[in-house]
Amino acid sequence: MEWILEEPELSLRKAEFFSLINLWPNTADLDVSGWLSNFNEGERILAGHLLSGFVYLNRSVVSALFISAFHQLSTSPYLTGPTDSRRENWEWFRQNVVVTHVEGETPSTTDSGHIFARLARTALGIPEANIVTPERALRILSSGSGRPIVFVDDFLGSGSQFSATWERFYSISSAHESNFKREVSYHSTSIYFIPLIATKSGVDCVAEVAPQVSICAAHVLDGRDSALTPDSQVWPEELREQGVEMIHAASSRAGIQGDDWQGFGKLGLCLSFEHSTPDATLPIFYHEENWHPLIKRT
């Protein structure tokens, strides 16, 4: 979509169309007009490009992507089971798989991984008894049962949350604690991680920290998906430098402090899910103080 200074209303048309086909929520939840009002006349064409690069995934899209990513496991070269039949092994996998969630660096009942653990039951028919906490999954691993384990989450950014879960010590008996990093060296099984969206740097981090884990993301973002990189696809080539300067200036005007304007890990993403917005997304999209947010962060 081409943005020209005389027609900034094209951004509003995009929002209206996406709302009409239910890809974006209504204006009460995604305030395009209010957000664009934050920018002065010289910034509006750049704000239009930034909005064009914004990706919002609603509940239906999230569910479809998660189902697709999970089903990719059926073609994994690491898929094993009790027979020589791939079909029978896949059915065995679905009945025996242990599904658990990635916990935040400070575990919380609001961790987004819980949503995808529930989706495994409601959308994929995984038995409820197979959907467990990380602590319970570790106990199953340490028992030597050989049952496959699948971690789920919405977003793999820097990889720090998965690393924290992988290395966190949990109780595996009344007298012992251990972690996945240690137990996987003692017990052979297949372990997968399904993040809905992953960054290339996050994938590389998990590969280094937990090489035993196979990552099966619905989509992997690279540097071009950031609004801040020299090869960003958010901007036309001739506007990239100006675009980054505009984000910095507008963020400073809004009161976003220090390096926070770049998003967690300086990833500079333009991404939000219906249920949450990743830390790696540019705060300029959701900041509220002295600023009209495009989307309210949940």
N, C-alpha and C positions, 0 to 999 in steps of 0.2 A: 504494500500500500504506500503510495507516494504522499508525503506531507508537504503542503505548501503554506506559506505564511498567511495568505488570504483566506484559507479554508481550515482553520483549526477545529471547526465543528465536525470534521471527518472522524475525530476521535470519539465524539459523542455518538455519531452514527454507528460506529463499530460496536460500542457498548450496547446501544439499543438493539442492534441485530443479534449480538451474542445473547442478550437477555431474552429476546423473542424466541430463539431456538433452544433456550434453557441451558446454554453453556455457561453463562454468567448469571449471577443472581440479580435481583432487582436493584434499583438505585439506592434503596435503603441500606443494602449490604455492600454495594460496590459503587461508591460515589465518584463517578468520573468527573462530573461537572464541578463538584466541590474541590476535587484534587487539582484539576487544571487551573482553578482560580488562585492557587498558591503561587503561580509563576507569573513573572512580569512579561510584557509583550515580547521582549527580546529572547525569552526562554521558551516560549510556547511551542515553537516548531520542534525544539529538542524534546520538550515534554511529550509532544505527540509521538515522536519516535520511541521514546522510552515506554509509553503506554502500549504502543504497537508490539513491543517486545515482551510485554507482561503476559504470563501464562497462568491461568486460573483453572484448576481441575476440580470439577464438582463431584458430588458423591457417586453419581452413575459412572463417570469416567474413571474415578479412582477404583471402583469395584471391578470394572472391566479390565483395567490394567493389571490389577492384582491377580485376577483369575488367569489372565494370559501369562503372567510371569510364573505363576505356580505350575501351570501346565507345561511350561518349558522344561521342567524337571523330568518329564516323562521321556524326553529325548536325550537326557544327560548321559554321557559315556560312563559316568560313575554310578548310574542307577543299578542297584543290585537287588537280588531277592532270592527266594528259595528254589526257583526253577530256571530253565533256559528260555522261557517265554517272556518276552518283554511286556506283553499285555498282562500276563499273570503277575509279573513282578511289580508292575505299576499299581495293580489293585492291592497287592500286598503292601506296597509302600504307603498308599493312601490309608489303609487300615491300621498301619503300625507307626506311621510318622509321628514324631513328637514336635509340636509347634509351640514355640515360645517367643517372647518379645524382647526387643532390645530395650534395656533400661537407660534412662538418662544418667549423666555422671552423678547426679543426686537422684536416686530412684524415687518415683512418684506415681500415684494412682492415675495421674493425668498424662503419663507418657503415651505418645501416639501409637506405640507398638501394640497397646491393648486393643485398639480399633481393628487392627489387621489380624490379631489373634481371633477376635470374634468373627471377622469376615471368613476366616478359614472354616469356621463351623457353619455359618449361615449361607455362604456362597459356594463353598466347595464340598460341604458334607463331611468334613473331618469330624470324627467322633469327639464329643465334648471332653471325654476323659483324656484325650490325647493333647489337649490344649492346656499348657501348664506354665507355671512361673519359671524363670531362669534357674532358681534354686532346685525345683523339682526336676527340671530337665538335666541338670548336672548330676543329680542323684541317679537318674535313669542311665546316664552315660557311665557313671562310676560303677554301676551294677554289672557292666559287661554284657548287657542284653543285645547290643549291636543294632538297636533301633535307630533309624535315621533321625536327625534333628534338623529342623528348619527354624531359623530366626527370621522374624518379620518386623518391618518398620516402614514408615512412609518415605523417609529421606535419609540418604547416606551422604553427609556433607564432608566434614574433615576426617571422619572415621573415629573421632574421639569417643563418641558414645558407645560404639560397638567395642572398641578397645577396652573401655571401662567395664563393660559387661563381661567380656572374654577373660579379663584378668581379675575381676572382683572375686573375693573369697566368700563362699557360701558354706553353710553347714551341710555335710553329706551324711553325718551320723551324730549321735549324741556326743561323740568325743573328737570328731575330726572336721576340719574345714579344708576345702580345696577350691580350685577354679578350673574353668574349661581348658585353659592353656596347659595345665598340668595333666588333667585327666585324659585329654585327647592323645597324649603321648603313651598312655597305658592301655587304652581301649580303642579298638578299631571300629569305626563306623563312618557313615557319610554325613557330613554336616554342610548345610546350605544357609545362605543369607539372602532373603528376598527383600530388598528395599524397593519401594515403588519407583523412586527417582534417585539416581546416584550421580555424584560427580566423579570425574576420572581420578582426581586426587584422592578422594575417599576410597575408591576401589583399590588404588595402589597402596593406601595405608593398611587396609584390611589384609591385602595380599602379603604385606610384610609382617604384620602382627600375628596373623592367623593363616598361614599358608595352607592349612588343612581345609579351610572353608571355601566352598564354591559359591561365587556370587552370581545371582540370577536376577538382575534388575530389569524392570519393564523398560527403562530408558536411562542411558548414561549421558550426562552433560559433559561437554569439554570446555576449554577456555573460551571458545567463541560464544558460548551461551551467557557469559558474564558481560555486564554492561561496562566493565572497567578495563578489559584487556585490549592490547593493541590490535588484535584481530577480531574484536567483538562484532557479531552479526546483528546486534541490536541497532547499530547506527550505520548509515551510509559511510563509506570509507572516509570521505572528506569531512565528516562531522564527528568522528570518534573523539578527537582531542577536545573539541568544544563540548561534547556531550558529557564527558567525565568532569570537566571544569564546572559545567552547569549543576551536576549532581552534588558536587562538593560545595559550591556556593549556596545552593538552595538548602542543603542539609544544615550548613552552618547557620543560615538565616532562621531555620526552624529550631535551632538549639541542640542539634545532635552533636555530641561531644567527641573530640579526639578522632580516632580512626574508626569509630563506630559507624560512620556514614557509609562505609564500604561493606557492611554486613559481616557476620562472623567468619573468621578466617580470610577476610578480604575477598570473599568469593563474588560479591556484587551481583547476586541473582535477581531475576524478575519472576518470581514463582510463588504461588500460594495454592494451598488445598482448601476445600470447603471447611475442613475440620481444624486447620491450623496453618500458620505461616512459618516456614523455617527461619532460624536465626541468620542463615546465610543470605536471605533476601534483603535487598536494600531497604533500610529503615524509612527512606523517603516515601515508600508506599504505605506504611502503616503507622508512622509516628503521629501522635495526636496533640501534643502540647504546642500551642501556637501554630498549628498546622491542620489542614483538612486532610485526613487520611483517605487514600483510595479504598482501603479495606481495613476493617477493624481486626486486630490480631486476637486470636483465641488460643 
